[in-house]
Amino acid sequence: YLFVEASEVLSPGSRAVISSPRYPASSSSCKMELAYHMLGADAGSLLVEVLDNTESVQEVFRIEGNQGDSWHLAKIDIGKHFYFFIRIVAVKGGGWRGDTAVDDIVFTDCATFQEVNDCENNACLHGQCLDGIGDLLLPVRAGLHRASLRRRY
């Protein structure tokens, strides 16, 4: 889990940010689940933001203030994006009595790539799989991402 300690010497409004690597694309049904814990009279805000290839910021989740002494589950629609980052941002509240933690971050239905387990039914080029139409299939986690092969003259 990730934890932001509010009693540190940070001023109200200070931001703790964790950012994902850049993802090439997501499907329109892409969702993110995130467990969070926000306790204390001075608990600030927790945000999830999507930054796309134009560097515009879309806030897809926000919760503010004391949420009690228990973990909660946020189900967040991420949607369809290209060349994007996801940022989780904890914003410090007005005092030292309010900590924020996040855990169990899960993405579902985000893949835009073709599921292939091996090159068994596809040709190979330099250890990479090729499908029948000349596109390179690059391994990406549980599946494969399509990238066009172009010849330079």
ZAVEXDREN-155101 format. One record per atom (N, C-alpha, C, O): x, y, z; residue in three letters. Coordinates in Angstrom, 2 decimals, padded with zeros to 5 digits. Example, Ala and Ser with C-alpha at 12.3 -4.5 7.8 and 13.67 -1.06 7.14 Angstrom:
<sites>
xx	yy	zz	residu
013.19	-005.69	007.80	ALA;
012.30	-004.50	007.80	ALA;
013.20	-003.30	007.80	ALA;
014.24	-003.32	008.46	ALA;
012.85	-002.25	007.08	SER;
013.67	-001.06	007.14	SER;
012.90	000.03	007.87	SER;
013.41	001.14	008.04	SER;
</sites>
This chain:
<sites>
xx	yy	zz	residu
000.83	-001.18	000.00	TYR;
000.00	000.00	000.00	TYR;
000.87	001.24	000.00	TYR;
002.06	001.17	000.31	TYR;
000.27	002.38	-000.35	LEU;
000.95	003.68	-000.34	LEU;
000.29	004.53	000.73	LEU;
-000.94	004.54	000.85	LEU;
001.08	005.23	001.49	PHE;
000.58	005.97	002.65	PHE;
001.12	007.40	002.63	PHE;
002.31	007.61	002.39	PHE;
000.25	008.36	002.88	VAL;
000.66	009.76	002.99	VAL;
000.42	010.20	004.42	VAL;
-000.72	010.20	004.90	VAL;
001.49	010.57	005.10	GLU;
001.46	011.00	006.50	GLU;
001.21	012.50	006.56	GLU;
002.04	013.27	006.08	GLU;
000.09	012.92	007.14	ALA;
-000.28	014.34	007.17	ALA;
000.45	015.14	008.23	ALA;
000.48	016.37	008.15	ALA;
001.04	014.50	009.21	SER;
001.69	015.26	010.28	SER;
003.11	015.71	009.91	SER;
003.77	016.36	010.71	SER;
003.57	015.37	008.72	GLU;
004.88	015.86	008.26	GLU;
004.81	017.36	008.02	GLU;
003.73	017.95	008.08	GLU;
005.94	017.97	007.77	VAL;
006.04	019.42	007.67	VAL;
005.58	019.94	006.30	VAL;
006.23	020.83	005.74	VAL;
004.53	019.42	005.78	LEU;
004.01	019.87	004.49	LEU;
002.88	020.86	004.73	LEU;
002.12	020.73	005.69	LEU;
002.78	021.84	003.88	SER;
001.72	022.84	004.04	SER;
000.41	022.31	003.47	SER;
000.42	021.44	002.60	SER;
-000.73	022.82	003.96	PRO;
-002.03	022.42	003.42	PRO;
-002.05	022.64	001.90	PRO;
-001.56	023.64	001.40	PRO;
-002.64	021.68	001.20	GLY;
-002.68	021.75	-000.26	GLY;
-001.51	021.06	-000.94	GLY;
-001.52	020.92	-002.17	GLY;
-000.49	020.64	-000.18	SER;
000.63	019.89	-000.77	SER;
000.12	018.61	-001.38	SER;
-000.83	018.00	-000.88	SER;
000.75	018.20	-002.48	ARG;
000.29	017.03	-003.23	ARG;
001.34	015.93	-003.23	ARG;
002.52	016.19	-003.47	ARG;
000.90	014.70	-002.96	ALA;
001.74	013.51	-003.14	ALA;
001.19	012.82	-004.39	ALA;
000.00	012.52	-004.46	ALA;
002.06	012.56	-005.38	VAL;
001.60	012.06	-006.67	VAL;
002.35	010.78	-007.02	VAL;
003.58	010.71	-006.88	VAL;
001.61	009.77	-007.47	ILE;
002.22	008.59	-008.07	ILE;
001.65	008.47	-009.47	ILE;
000.44	008.58	-009.68	ILE;
002.53	008.26	-010.44	SER;
002.12	008.25	-011.83	SER;
002.45	006.90	-012.46	SER;
003.48	006.29	-012.15	SER;
001.59	006.45	-013.33	SER;
001.82	005.20	-014.06	SER;
002.82	005.44	-015.18	SER;
003.13	006.59	-015.51	SER;
003.33	004.36	-015.76	PRO;
004.06	004.54	-017.02	PRO;
003.05	004.97	-018.10	PRO;
001.84	004.90	-017.87	PRO;
003.54	005.39	-019.24	ARG;
002.63	005.77	-020.32	ARG;
002.09	004.51	-020.98	ARG;
002.85	003.61	-021.34	ARG;
000.78	004.45	-021.14	TYR;
000.11	003.33	-021.79	TYR;
-000.23	003.73	-023.23	TYR;
-000.57	004.89	-023.47	TYR;
-000.14	002.80	-024.20	PRO;
-000.42	003.17	-025.58	PRO;
-001.91	003.41	-025.86	PRO;
-002.25	004.30	-026.64	PRO;
-002.79	002.66	-025.22	ALA;
-004.22	002.81	-025.49	ALA;
-005.02	002.04	-024.46	ALA;
-004.51	001.14	-023.79	ALA;
-006.29	002.41	-024.34	SER;
-007.22	001.66	-023.50	SER;
-008.55	001.54	-024.23	SER;
-008.87	002.36	-025.09	SER;
-009.32	000.54	-023.88	SER;
-010.64	000.36	-024.49	SER;
-011.64	001.28	-023.80	SER;
-011.37	001.82	-022.73	SER;
-012.79	001.45	-024.43	SER;
-013.82	002.33	-023.87	SER;
-014.41	001.78	-022.57	SER;
-015.02	002.52	-021.80	SER;
-014.23	000.49	-022.31	SER;
-014.77	-000.12	-021.09	SER;
-013.74	-000.23	-019.97	SER;
-013.98	-000.91	-018.97	SER;
-012.60	000.43	-020.12	CYS;
-011.51	000.35	-019.14	CYS;
-011.96	000.89	-017.77	CYS;
-012.53	001.98	-017.68	CYS;
-011.70	000.11	-016.73	LYS;
-012.06	000.49	-015.37	LYS;
-010.87	000.27	-014.44	LYS;
-010.00	-000.56	-014.70	LYS;
-010.86	001.03	-013.35	MET;
-009.83	000.92	-012.33	MET;
-010.51	000.76	-010.99	MET;
-011.48	001.47	-010.69	MET;
-010.01	-000.16	-010.18	GLU;
-010.48	-000.28	-008.80	GLU;
-009.32	000.11	-007.90	GLU;
-008.16	-000.17	-008.19	GLU;
-009.67	000.75	-006.79	LEU;
-008.67	001.28	-005.89	LEU;
-009.25	001.24	-004.48	LEU;
-010.33	001.78	-004.23	LEU;
-008.53	000.61	-003.55	ALA;
-008.94	000.64	-002.14	ALA;
-008.29	001.87	-001.52	ALA;
-007.12	002.16	-001.77	ALA;
-009.05	002.59	-000.70	TYR;
-008.52	003.79	-000.05	TYR;
-008.98	003.88	001.40	TYR;
-010.02	003.34	001.77	TYR;
-008.17	004.58	002.20	HIS;
-008.43	004.79	003.62	HIS;
-008.08	006.23	003.92	HIS;
-006.93	006.64	003.73	HIS;
-009.04	007.00	004.37	MET;
-008.82	008.42	004.69	MET;
-009.41	008.68	006.07	MET;
-010.63	008.66	006.23	MET;
-008.56	008.92	007.04	LEU;
-009.01	009.06	008.43	LEU;
-008.46	010.34	009.04	LEU;
-007.28	010.65	008.89	LEU;
-009.32	011.06	009.73	GLY;
-008.91	012.21	010.50	GLY;
-009.69	013.47	010.15	GLY;
-010.17	013.64	009.03	GLY;
-009.80	014.34	011.13	ALA;
-010.58	015.57	010.96	ALA;
-010.01	016.46	009.87	ALA;
-010.75	017.25	009.28	ALA;
-008.71	016.35	009.59	ASP;
-008.08	017.20	008.58	ASP;
-007.75	016.44	007.29	ASP;
-006.91	016.88	006.51	ASP;
-008.42	015.31	007.07	ALA;
-008.15	014.54	005.84	ALA;
-008.41	015.42	004.64	ALA;
-009.39	016.17	004.60	ALA;
-007.54	015.34	003.66	GLY;
-007.64	016.19	002.46	GLY;
-008.46	015.53	001.37	GLY;
-009.60	015.15	001.58	GLY;
-007.85	015.41	000.18	SER;
-008.54	014.86	-000.99	SER;
-007.72	013.74	-001.60	SER;
-006.50	013.68	-001.46	SER;
-008.41	012.85	-002.29	LEU;
-007.78	011.80	-003.07	LEU;
-008.35	011.90	-004.48	LEU;
-009.57	011.89	-004.66	LEU;
-007.47	012.00	-005.48	LEU;
-007.89	012.17	-006.87	LEU;
-007.26	011.10	-007.73	LEU;
-006.18	010.59	-007.43	LEU;
-007.96	010.75	-008.81	VAL;
-007.37	009.96	-009.89	VAL;
-007.54	010.79	-011.15	VAL;
-008.64	011.24	-011.47	VAL;
-006.43	010.98	-011.87	GLU;
-006.43	011.80	-013.08	GLU;
-005.88	011.00	-014.25	GLU;
-005.02	010.14	-014.09	GLU;
-006.41	011.29	-015.45	VAL;
-005.90	010.72	-016.68	VAL;
-005.31	011.86	-017.50	VAL;
-005.97	012.86	-017.75	VAL;
-004.05	011.69	-017.91	LEU;
-003.37	012.67	-018.77	LEU;
-003.17	012.02	-020.12	LEU;
-002.46	011.01	-020.23	LEU;
-003.77	012.58	-021.16	ASP;
-003.64	011.96	-022.47	ASP;
-002.50	012.56	-023.26	ASP;
-001.72	013.36	-022.74	ASP;
-002.40	012.17	-024.53	ASN;
-001.26	012.59	-025.35	ASN;
-001.24	014.09	-025.62	ASN;
-000.22	014.61	-026.08	ASN;
-002.33	014.80	-025.36	THR;
-002.33	016.26	-025.52	THR;
-001.99	016.95	-024.21	THR;
-001.98	018.18	-024.12	THR;
-001.70	016.15	-023.19	GLU;
-001.36	016.60	-021.84	GLU;
-002.52	017.30	-021.13	GLU;
-002.31	018.01	-020.15	GLU;
-003.73	017.10	-021.64	SER;
-004.89	017.60	-020.90	SER;
-005.15	016.65	-019.73	SER;
-004.88	015.45	-019.83	SER;
-005.67	017.18	-018.64	VAL;
-005.91	016.40	-017.44	VAL;
-007.40	016.21	-017.26	VAL;
-008.17	017.17	-017.24	VAL;
-007.80	014.95	-017.13	GLN;
-009.21	014.62	-016.87	GLN;
-009.29	013.99	-015.49	GLN;
-008.70	012.94	-015.25	GLN;
-010.00	014.63	-014.59	GLU;
-010.20	014.07	-013.25	GLU;
-011.33	013.05	-013.35	GLU;
-012.46	013.38	-013.72	GLU;
-011.02	011.78	-013.02	VAL;
-012.02	010.72	-013.14	VAL;
-012.52	010.24	-011.78	VAL;
-013.47	009.46	-011.70	VAL;
-011.89	010.71	-010.70	PHE;
-012.32	010.34	-009.35	PHE;
-011.85	011.40	-008.37	PHE;
-010.74	011.93	-008.48	PHE;
-012.71	011.71	-007.39	ARG;
-012.35	012.62	-006.31	ARG;
-013.17	012.25	-005.08	ARG;
-014.38	012.04	-005.15	ARG;
-012.48	012.18	-003.95	ILE;
-013.16	012.01	-002.65	ILE;
-012.44	012.93	-001.67	ILE;
-011.22	013.09	-001.73	ILE;
-013.20	013.54	-000.77	GLU;
-012.62	014.52	000.14	GLU;
-013.03	014.23	001.58	GLU;
-014.11	013.71	001.84	GLU;
-012.14	014.58	002.50	GLY;
-012.45	014.56	003.92	GLY;
-012.38	013.19	004.57	GLY;
-012.03	012.19	003.94	GLY;
-012.72	013.19	005.85	ASN;
-012.68	011.99	006.68	ASN;
-013.68	010.96	006.16	ASN;
-014.87	011.26	006.03	ASN;
-013.20	009.75	005.87	GLN;
-014.07	008.67	005.40	GLN;
-014.23	007.57	006.45	GLN;
-014.77	006.50	006.16	GLN;
-013.75	007.83	007.67	GLY;
-013.88	006.85	008.75	GLY;
-012.72	005.89	008.79	GLY;
-011.86	005.87	007.90	GLY;
-012.70	005.08	009.84	ASP;
-011.58	004.16	010.07	ASP;
-011.85	002.81	009.41	ASP;
-011.88	001.78	010.08	ASP;
-012.03	002.82	008.08	SER;
-012.20	001.58	007.33	SER;
-011.74	001.81	005.89	SER;
-011.65	002.94	005.42	SER;
-011.45	000.71	005.22	TRP;
-011.06	000.76	003.81	TRP;
-012.32	000.81	002.95	TRP;
-013.33	000.18	003.28	TRP;
-012.25	001.56	001.87	HIS;
-013.35	001.68	000.92	HIS;
-012.84	001.30	-000.47	HIS;
-011.65	001.40	-000.74	HIS;
-013.75	000.87	-001.34	LEU;
-013.38	000.49	-002.70	LEU;
-013.99	001.47	-003.68	LEU;
-015.21	001.65	-003.71	LEU;
-013.15	002.10	-004.48	ALA;
-013.62	003.00	-005.54	ALA;
-013.59	002.24	-006.86	ALA;
-012.60	001.57	-007.17	ALA;
-014.66	002.33	-007.62	LYS;
-014.73	001.76	-008.97	LYS;
-014.80	002.94	-009.93	LYS;
-015.76	003.71	-009.92	LYS;
-013.76	003.06	-010.76	ILE;
-013.55	004.27	-011.54	ILE;
-013.56	003.94	-013.03	ILE;
-012.84	003.05	-013.47	ILE;
-014.37	004.66	-013.80	ASP;
-014.36	004.51	-015.26	ASP;
-013.19	005.31	-015.82	ASP;
-013.11	006.53	-015.64	ASP;
-012.27	004.62	-016.50	ILE;
-011.13	005.28	-017.13	ILE;
-011.49	005.64	-018.56	ILE;
-011.19	006.75	-019.02	ILE;
-012.14	004.72	-019.28	GLY;
-012.55	004.99	-020.66	GLY;
-011.44	004.85	-021.67	GLY;
-010.36	004.35	-021.38	GLY;
-011.75	005.30	-022.87	LYS;
-010.84	005.14	-024.01	LYS;
-009.87	006.32	-024.11	LYS;
-010.29	007.48	-024.13	LYS;
-008.58	006.00	-024.16	HIS;
-007.53	007.02	-024.26	HIS;
-006.39	006.46	-025.11	HIS;
-006.27	005.25	-025.28	HIS;
-005.56	007.35	-025.63	PHE;
-004.37	006.98	-026.38	PHE;
-003.15	007.67	-025.78	PHE;
-003.20	008.85	-025.46	PHE;
-002.07	006.93	-025.64	TYR;
-000.81	007.44	-025.09	TYR;
-001.09	008.27	-023.84	TYR;
-000.97	009.49	-023.85	TYR;
-001.45	007.59	-022.78	PHE;
-001.91	008.28	-021.58	PHE;
-001.20	007.78	-020.33	PHE;
-000.61	006.70	-020.31	PHE;
-001.28	008.59	-019.28	PHE;
-000.78	008.27	-017.95	PHE;
-001.96	008.31	-016.99	PHE;
-002.96	008.99	-017.25	PHE;
-001.85	007.59	-015.89	ILE;
-002.82	007.70	-014.80	ILE;
-002.06	008.18	-013.58	ILE;
-001.00	007.65	-013.24	ILE;
-002.60	009.20	-012.91	ARG;
-001.98	009.72	-011.70	ARG;
-002.95	009.56	-010.54	ARG;
-004.15	009.82	-010.66	ARG;
-002.40	009.12	-009.40	ILE;
-003.14	009.10	-008.14	ILE;
-002.54	010.21	-007.30	ILE;
-001.33	010.25	-007.09	ILE;
-003.39	011.10	-006.82	VAL;
-002.93	012.30	-006.12	VAL;
-003.61	012.39	-004.76	VAL;
-004.83	012.35	-004.67	VAL;
-002.80	012.51	-003.71	ALA;
-003.31	012.78	-002.37	ALA;
-002.98	014.23	-002.05	ALA;
-001.82	014.64	-002.14	ALA;
-004.00	015.00	-001.67	VAL;
-003.81	016.41	-001.36	VAL;
-003.98	016.58	000.15	VAL;
-004.99	016.16	000.71	VAL;
-002.99	017.21	000.80	LYS;
-003.03	017.41	002.24	LYS;
-004.13	018.39	002.62	LYS;
-004.31	019.42	001.98	LYS;
-004.85	018.04	003.67	GLY;
-005.90	018.91	004.19	GLY;
-005.32	020.04	005.02	GLY;
-004.13	020.35	004.92	GLY;
-006.17	020.67	005.85	GLY;
-005.79	021.87	006.57	GLY;
-004.95	021.69	007.80	GLY;
-004.49	022.69	008.37	GLY;
-004.72	020.48	008.26	GLY;
-003.94	020.28	009.48	GLY;
-003.22	018.95	009.48	GLY;
-003.05	018.32	008.44	GLY;
-002.79	018.52	010.68	TRP;
-001.99	017.30	010.79	TRP;
-002.83	016.06	011.09	TRP;
-002.29	014.95	011.08	TRP;
-004.13	016.21	011.34	ARG;
-004.96	015.05	011.71	ARG;
-005.74	014.51	010.52	ARG;
-006.96	014.67	010.44	ARG;
-005.04	013.88	009.59	GLY;
-005.72	013.30	008.44	GLY;
-004.76	012.61	007.51	GLY;
-004.06	013.28	006.75	GLY;
-004.71	011.29	007.55	ASP;
-003.81	010.50	006.71	ASP;
-004.60	009.82	005.60	ASP;
-005.79	009.55	005.74	ASP;
-003.90	009.53	004.50	THR;
-004.52	008.88	003.34	THR;
-003.66	007.70	002.92	THR;
-002.43	007.80	002.89	THR;
-004.30	006.58	002.58	ALA;
-003.59	005.41	002.07	ALA;
-004.37	004.83	000.90	ALA;
-005.60	004.94	000.85	ALA;
-003.65	004.21	-000.06	VAL;
-004.28	003.49	-001.18	VAL;
-003.64	002.12	-001.29	VAL;
-002.48	001.92	-000.91	VAL;
-004.41	001.17	-001.81	ASP;
-003.94	-000.21	-001.93	ASP;
-004.77	-000.91	-003.00	ASP;
-005.79	-000.40	-003.45	ASP;
-004.32	-002.09	-003.41	ASP;
-005.07	-002.98	-004.30	ASP;
-005.58	-002.27	-005.55	ASP;
-006.79	-002.25	-005.80	ASP;
-004.69	-001.70	-006.33	ILE;
-005.05	-001.03	-007.58	ILE;
-005.16	-002.09	-008.67	ILE;
-004.21	-002.83	-008.93	ILE;
-006.34	-002.16	-009.30	VAL;
-006.61	-003.19	-010.31	VAL;
-007.25	-002.53	-011.53	VAL;
-008.15	-001.70	-011.39	VAL;
-006.80	-002.90	-012.73	PHE;
-007.40	-002.45	-013.97	PHE;
-008.13	-003.62	-014.62	PHE;
-007.60	-004.74	-014.65	PHE;
-009.33	-003.37	-015.13	THR;
-010.09	-004.43	-015.81	THR;
-010.63	-003.91	-017.14	THR;
-010.92	-002.72	-017.29	THR;
-010.75	-004.81	-018.10	ASP;
-011.31	-004.52	-019.43	ASP;
-010.62	-003.35	-020.12	ASP;
-011.28	-002.56	-020.80	ASP;
-009.31	-003.24	-019.94	CYS;
-008.58	-002.13	-020.53	CYS;
-007.84	-002.51	-021.80	CYS;
-007.42	-001.63	-022.56	CYS;
-007.67	-003.79	-022.05	ALA;
-006.82	-004.24	-023.15	ALA;
-007.41	-003.87	-024.50	ALA;
-008.61	-003.99	-024.73	ALA;
-006.53	-003.42	-025.39	THR;
-006.91	-003.17	-026.78	THR;
-006.11	-004.07	-027.70	THR;
-006.11	-003.88	-028.92	THR;
-005.43	-005.05	-027.13	PHE;
-004.55	-005.89	-027.91	PHE;
-005.15	-007.28	-028.09	PHE;
-006.04	-007.68	-027.34	PHE;
-004.66	-007.99	-029.07	GLN;
-005.13	-009.32	-029.40	GLN;
-004.52	-010.33	-028.44	GLN;
-003.31	-010.32	-028.21	GLN;
-005.35	-011.20	-027.88	GLU;
-004.84	-012.23	-026.97	GLU;
-004.21	-013.36	-027.77	GLU;
-004.89	-014.03	-028.55	GLU;
-002.92	-013.59	-027.59	VAL;
-002.19	-014.68	-028.23	VAL;
-001.24	-015.24	-027.19	VAL;
-000.51	-014.47	-026.56	VAL;
-001.23	-016.55	-027.00	ASN;
-000.38	-017.15	-025.98	ASN;
001.02	-017.47	-026.48	ASN;
001.97	-017.48	-025.70	ASN;
001.15	-017.73	-027.78	ASP;
002.47	-018.04	-028.32	ASP;
002.45	-017.83	-029.83	ASP;
001.44	-017.40	-030.39	ASP;
003.56	-018.13	-030.49	CYS;
003.66	-017.95	-031.94	CYS;
003.26	-019.20	-032.71	CYS;
003.48	-019.28	-033.92	CYS;
002.68	-020.17	-032.03	GLU;
002.41	-021.46	-032.63	GLU;
001.70	-021.35	-033.98	GLU;
002.06	-022.04	-034.93	GLU;
000.69	-020.50	-034.06	ASN;
-000.08	-020.36	-035.31	ASN;
000.31	-019.10	-036.08	ASN;
-000.38	-018.73	-037.03	ASN;
001.39	-018.46	-035.70	ASN;
001.84	-017.24	-036.36	ASN;
003.30	-017.40	-036.73	ASN;
004.04	-018.15	-036.09	ASN;
003.73	-016.68	-037.76	ALA;
005.13	-016.68	-038.16	ALA;
005.94	-015.88	-037.15	ALA;
005.39	-015.06	-036.42	ALA;
007.24	-016.13	-037.10	CYS;
008.11	-015.39	-036.19	CYS;
009.18	-014.64	-036.97	CYS;
009.63	-015.10	-038.02	CYS;
009.58	-013.48	-036.44	LEU;
010.65	-012.69	-037.02	LEU;
011.50	-012.18	-035.87	LEU;
011.02	-011.39	-035.05	LEU;
012.76	-012.61	-035.80	HIS;
013.67	-012.20	-034.73	HIS;
013.06	-012.41	-033.35	HIS;
013.19	-011.55	-032.48	HIS;
012.41	-013.54	-033.14	GLY;
011.85	-013.87	-031.85	GLY;
010.53	-013.19	-031.53	GLY;
010.02	-013.35	-030.42	GLY;
009.96	-012.44	-032.48	GLN;
008.66	-011.80	-032.28	GLN;
007.62	-012.48	-033.14	GLN;
007.94	-013.00	-034.22	GLN;
006.38	-012.48	-032.68	CYS;
005.29	-013.11	-033.43	CYS;
004.77	-012.17	-034.51	CYS;
004.67	-010.96	-034.30	CYS;
004.45	-012.74	-035.66	LEU;
003.78	-012.01	-036.74	LEU;
002.43	-012.66	-036.99	LEU;
002.31	-013.88	-036.99	LEU;
001.42	-011.84	-037.20	ASP;
000.14	-012.43	-037.58	ASP;
000.13	-012.60	-039.09	ASP;
001.13	-012.31	-039.74	ASP;
-000.97	-013.05	-039.66	GLY;
-001.04	-013.34	-041.09	GLY;
-001.07	-012.11	-041.98	GLY;
-000.98	-012.26	-043.19	GLY;
-001.18	-010.91	-041.42	ILE;
-001.27	-009.73	-042.27	ILE;
-000.03	-008.84	-042.15	ILE;
-000.06	-007.69	-042.60	ILE;
001.04	-009.34	-041.57	GLY;
002.30	-008.61	-041.53	GLY;
002.45	-007.63	-040.39	GLY;
003.36	-006.79	-040.42	GLY;
001.59	-007.70	-039.38	ASP;
001.73	-006.84	-038.22	ASP;
002.52	-007.57	-037.15	ASP;
002.34	-008.77	-036.94	ASP;
003.38	-006.85	-036.47	LEU;
004.17	-007.39	-035.38	LEU;
003.31	-007.43	-034.13	LEU;
002.65	-006.44	-033.81	LEU;
003.33	-008.54	-033.42	LEU;
002.57	-008.67	-032.18	LEU;
003.55	-008.57	-031.03	LEU;
004.34	-009.49	-030.81	LEU;
003.50	-007.46	-030.29	LEU;
004.43	-007.23	-029.20	LEU;
003.83	-007.69	-027.88	LEU;
002.68	-007.37	-027.60	LEU;
004.57	-008.46	-027.07	PRO;
004.04	-008.89	-025.78	PRO;
003.76	-007.69	-024.87	PRO;
004.62	-006.82	-024.70	PRO;
002.58	-007.65	-024.29	VAL;
002.22	-006.63	-023.30	VAL;
001.41	-007.34	-022.23	VAL;
000.24	-007.67	-022.43	VAL;
002.04	-007.58	-021.08	ARG;
001.43	-008.28	-019.95	ARG;
000.78	-009.58	-020.41	ARG;
001.47	-010.49	-020.87	ARG;
-000.56	-009.69	-020.28	ALA;
-001.22	-010.96	-020.54	ALA;
-001.53	-011.17	-022.01	ALA;
-001.97	-012.26	-022.38	ALA;
-001.33	-010.17	-022.86	GLY;
-001.70	-010.30	-024.26	GLY;
-000.64	-009.72	-025.16	GLY;
000.53	-009.62	-024.80	GLY;
-001.08	-009.33	-026.33	LEU;
-000.16	-008.78	-027.30	LEU;
-000.72	-007.48	-027.87	LEU;
-001.93	-007.32	-028.00	LEU;
000.17	-006.57	-028.20	HIS;
-000.21	-005.28	-028.77	HIS;
000.24	-005.25	-030.22	HIS;
001.35	-005.68	-030.52	HIS;
-000.59	-004.75	-031.11	ARG;
-000.29	-004.75	-032.55	ARG;
000.47	-003.49	-032.94	ARG;
000.11	-002.38	-032.54	ARG;
001.52	-003.67	-033.72	ALA;
002.28	-002.54	-034.26	ALA;
002.62	-002.86	-035.70	ALA;
003.05	-003.97	-035.99	ALA;
002.44	-001.92	-036.61	SER;
002.70	-002.17	-038.02	SER;
004.20	-002.21	-038.33	SER;
004.97	-001.43	-037.78	SER;
004.59	-003.13	-039.19	LEU;
005.97	-003.20	-039.68	LEU;
006.05	-002.40	-040.97	LEU;
005.24	-002.61	-041.88	LEU;
007.00	-001.51	-041.07	ARG;
007.17	-000.72	-042.30	ARG;
008.60	-000.88	-042.76	ARG;
009.53	-000.89	-041.94	ARG;
008.79	-001.00	-044.06	ARG;
010.11	-001.15	-044.62	ARG;
010.66	000.22	-044.98	ARG;
009.96	001.04	-045.58	ARG;
011.92	000.48	-044.62	ARG;
012.58	001.74	-045.01	ARG;
013.38	001.51	-046.27	ARG;
014.07	000.50	-046.40	ARG;
013.28	002.42	-047.20	TYR;
014.03	002.32	-048.47	TYR;
015.14	003.31	-048.52	TYR;
015.87	003.38	-049.51	TYR;
</sites>
